[in-house]
Amino acid sequence: MGLDLIRHVFEYEAIKALHEVKNYPIQPMCAFLHVSRSAYYRWLKQPKSAQTIFNEHLADLIRYIYEADNDKGYRRIRDDLVQDYGLHVNDKRVLRICRSLQIQSTVKHHSNGSTQAAKNPYHIAKNYLNRNFHADKPNEKWLTDVSAFKYYEGDQVKKVYLSAILDLADRRIVSFVLSDRNDNRLVFDTFDEAVRREPDAHPLFHSDRGFQYTSQPMNTRLKQQGMKQSMSRVGRCIDNGPMEGFWGTLKREKYYRRKFTSREHLVSMIENYIHYYNNGRYQRCLKTKTPLQVHQQLLMAA
């Protein structure tokens, strides 16, 4: 049942009351209120309140959203209902309907990883970020990291490494590179791509103390671009919290509980997800907007 029926329920109820109390004829009232007589009689055989009809319509939409992406829980479904369908409903109502439909998000995995220091670092920077994850404008603060993803070729387990740079102002992924090797080139290419996209950017550049970030070539690149380097403390992943949060979101929604049997399938998933994350995934920390929407708003306000 659609929203048109919900709107007409109030009219049907008025027609029914006026006919019973005042004995007004039904046909002229239907014509005056622009509803069909046949639709009124169909409703009369099994009358439903506007709230009941709305909840049925909402349940249909919730089921449709979940079937399109079954990694979504009630919060993300509610955000889609507000942003994509203009239905301003609260979390409790969506949660209640999701439970009745046995819809729930995937279970969050907890990372056991920790920041590992390079054995022979060329340069160690202070933690200038100091967990201040707020930025007023794009390209003020960038976070970066590398994460591994497994896939299978027969009995062989192989890995793809994803390096990414995240902007703290709008939470968009500025650049990313995939490689079969977790080496300097992976990180350097990610940095070079970010500079190509944002040539005038001079952000605070925060990372862990991995060997790529403590190397001389990385330090030289940052100085050439006029960027100040900041590093997490050893064993303190929370120092790079939003970046770790991005890895957790990606893996929880599209990687965990799946087995990738080809490199192409895994790479395609990652590339498609990052495009969706930047352009289509609403975030409550961004007031239920996408990173690109916030990015454009901040640029217009500058």
N, C-alpha and C positions, 0 to 999 in steps of 0.2 A: 504494500500500500504506500502511496506516495504522499508528498506534502500537500497536493491539491485536495485530497480527501480530508486531510487534517484540518485545512482551512474551512472546508464545507461542513464539517461536523457541527460547528457552532450554528450555522444556518439551518441545518437539519433539525437540531434541537429546538430552535426558535419556531420553525414551521410546526413541529409536533406539538409544542406547548400552545401556540395560538389556535391551532385546529381543535385541540381538546378543550381549552378554556373558553375561547371566543367563537368556536365553530367557523372560523374563517376557511374559505375553500383553499384546497392545496394548490391547484394549478396556478392561480394568480400569484400566490406567494412564491412559488418556485420561479415563475417568470420574473417577478420583481427582484428576487435575490440572485438571479442568473445561475440557477442550478437546475439540472434536469429532473423531471418528475420520476423517471425510471430509476435514477441514481438514489433519489430520496427513498423510494420504496424498497430498494435493495438494502439500504442502510437500516430501514425500519424493521426488516425481518430479523436483523442481528445487530442491534445498535452497539457501538463502541464509543468510549470516551475519546476525546482528542489526545489525552495522555497515553492511552493504550495504543492507539493507532501510531502515534509518534514513536513510542518504544519499539513497535514492530518494524517501522521504517528504519529506525536506528539500528536494530538488530541485523536487518538485511545489509545495511551499509557496513557495519562492523565485520560481518562475515565476509563481505566482498573485499574489504581492505586486508583482512587477515589471510584470505586465500591468495591474494596477490603477493603477499610477503609474510610468511608464517613465522618470522622471527620477531614480529612486533608484539609488544605487550599492550596493556590497556592505556598506558600513558602516551605512547607514540600513536596509537589508534585515535585517542582523543585529540591529539594535536593535529592529525590529518583531518578529522571531522571539522575542526575549527577552521583550519587554513584552506583546505581544499573544497569543503562543502558548505562553509558558512554556518555550521551548526554549533552554537555556543553551549555546549553541555559540560557538566563538571566530571571530574575523575570518578567520583563515587557511582554515578549512573552508568558510566561506561564500564567500570569494574564489575558492577552487578550484572550487566548484560553479558560481559565476557565470561563470567563464571557460569552463567546459565548455558552459554554456548560451549563451555569447556575450552576456552581460548586462554592461553597464557604464553608469556615470552619464554625464550630459552634461558636456561640456568646460567648465571654468570660464573665464569671460571676465574679463579684467583691465581695471579701470576706468582711464581716462586723465584722469579729472576731478581737480580740486584745489580747495581752499577759496579762494573769491574774496572779497576785502574789499569792503564797501560803499564807494561813492565819497564820500559825505558822512555818515559815521556820527554819530548823536547820542551813543551811548555804546559804548565798547569795554571789555569786561571782561577781566580776567586769566584765564589758563588755570588756574583753581583745581583742576580735575579732575586735570590733570597726568598723564594716562594711568593713573590708578588706577581700573581698571574693576571693582573689587570693591565690593560693598555688602552689608551684613549683614541689612538688612531692606527690605521694599518701601517705595517713595516716599522713599528716602534720596538717590538720584541718578537724574536723568532725562536722557536724551540725545534730541536732536531734529534733524531735517533734512528737506529736500524733495528728491524725485527725480522725473524726467520719464519718461513712457512714451509711445511713439508708437503711433498707429493710422492706418489708411488709409481714405479715402473716395474711391474711384476713384483718380485720380492725385494727389490731395491728401494730404499728410502732416500729420496733426494730433497734438496732444499732450494728455495728461492729466497733471496734477501731483498727486503724493501727498505729503502732509505727515504725519509720524508722530512719536510720542513713545514712547521705549523705556525701560523700567525696568531698571536694571543688576542689581538683586538677583535677579530671576527671569526677566529677558530678555523679559517680556511686552510687547506693544504696548498701552500705556495708552489711547491714542486715535489716531485717524487721520481725515483729511478729504481728499477728492478734489475737484479743481477744474480748470476749463479755463484758469485764469489762475494764474500764480505771483506772487501779490501779498501784501500785508499781511493781507488778510482771510483767506486760506488758513491762514496761520500762526496768526493770532489765534483763528480758529475751532477749530483743533486744540488750542491751549492752553486755551481756554474749555471745550472738551469734556472735557479731562483733569481740569480743576478740578471740573467738574460730577460726574465719576465719583469723584474723590478729593478732596472738599472740605477735608479736614483735612491734606492733604499739603503739606509745606514742603521739597521736595528742593533739592539743588544742581541747577541747570538749565543744561545744557551744550549749546552749538550751535557752528556755524561763525560767521563774521563777515558773513553775508549781510545784505542791507539790511533784511529784516524783523526780524531779531534785534537789530540795532543801532539800531532806531528808538525814538523817545520813547514811543509807545503801548505797545510791548513792555516797555520798561524800567519803565513805570508799572504794568503788569499784574503783573510779577514782584514789585515792591515791595509792592503791595497784598496779594499772597498770601504774603508773607514768605519769598520764595525768593531764594537767592543765585545770581547769574548768573555763568557761566563760558563762555569762548569758546576755540575752537581757534586756533592760530597760523595765519597766512596760508600756504597751500601745504602744510599738514601734515594731510592727511586722517586719518592714523593717530591724531591727537589725539581723533578721534571714531570710533575703530575699530569698536566693536560696532554702531554705527548703520550705518556703511558696510558692515559684514558682513551686516546684515539686508538691505540693498538687494541685495547680491550674491547672497544665498541666494534671495530672491524671484525675481530676474531669471533666475538660472541655472536654477532649477527650473521656472518657469512662463512666462517671457517670452522669453528668447533662443530662437532657432530656430523661433519662431512668428511668424505675420503676422496681426495683428488687423485685421479689416476693418470693425469697427463700434465705436463708443464703448461701447455697452452690453456687448458681449462682453469688452472689456478691463476695464471697471469691475467686472463680475461676477467675473472671474478674480481681481482684486486683493482684493475683499471676501471671497471664498471662501477665498483663500489665507491672509489674515490670521487668519480664524477658525480655519483648520486649524493655522496656526503657533502660535497661543496654546493651542489645546485638544488638538491631535493630533500635533504634530511633536516627536518625541523629540530632545533635544540632549545630546550627550556632555559639554558644559561644564556641564550641569545633572545629571550622573550618570544619563543616559538617562531623563530625565523631561521632561514638557512644561512650558512656562512656567506654565500655570495650576496644575498639580500642585505645583510648587515654591512658587508664590504662596500656595496654601492651606496648605502645610506651614509656611511662614514665619509666616503669620498665627496658626496654632495654637500655634507655639512662642513667640510674643511674650508 
